[in-house]
Amino acid sequence: MYKKLFVATDGSELSHKAVGSAIDLAAQYGAELYAFNVIPRVQRSFFEGAMCLGEREAKHLLASWRHDAENLLNVVVAAGKEKGVVVKPVVLSSDLVAEAIVKTAEDLDSELIVMASHGRRGVRRLLLGSETANVLTHCSIPVLVVR
């Protein structure tokens, strides 16, 4: 049924459940699996009075975030290998997480996106929003939400 799956992970406990579900689906269908993590861009300018990172510090911070993302995705690659699934890791730097997920999944011709729902409710949901809800709203690819 599915030939290309896409799983977004941020390393949270719920995200681990989504990764497990994506690996199981990929194993079941013999599908390719892309594991995706978004790291933020390093802000280079701030409002007056705030500290600004220099070029060297910004590069170091970005390298640290990329290293953490790669380590996270290496865990997904290893989990896939245990079930006979080849996982292709993708790290992207963007401040617009949902948009980056949608664009990358579309660019990779994914047939299903697997994501975790962080289960925020009430005021927290209103204030913090949900990347999963944004993906659901702006994506034409089917999305499997794991809770």
ABEGO torsion letter per residue (X at the ends): XBABBBBBBAGBAAAAAAAAAAAAAAAAAGBBBBBBBBBBBBBABBBBGBBBBBAAAAAAAAAAAAAAAAAAAAAAAAAAAAAGBBBBBBBBBBABAAAAAAAAAAAAGBABBBBBBAGBBEAAAAAAEBAAAAAAAABABBBBBBX
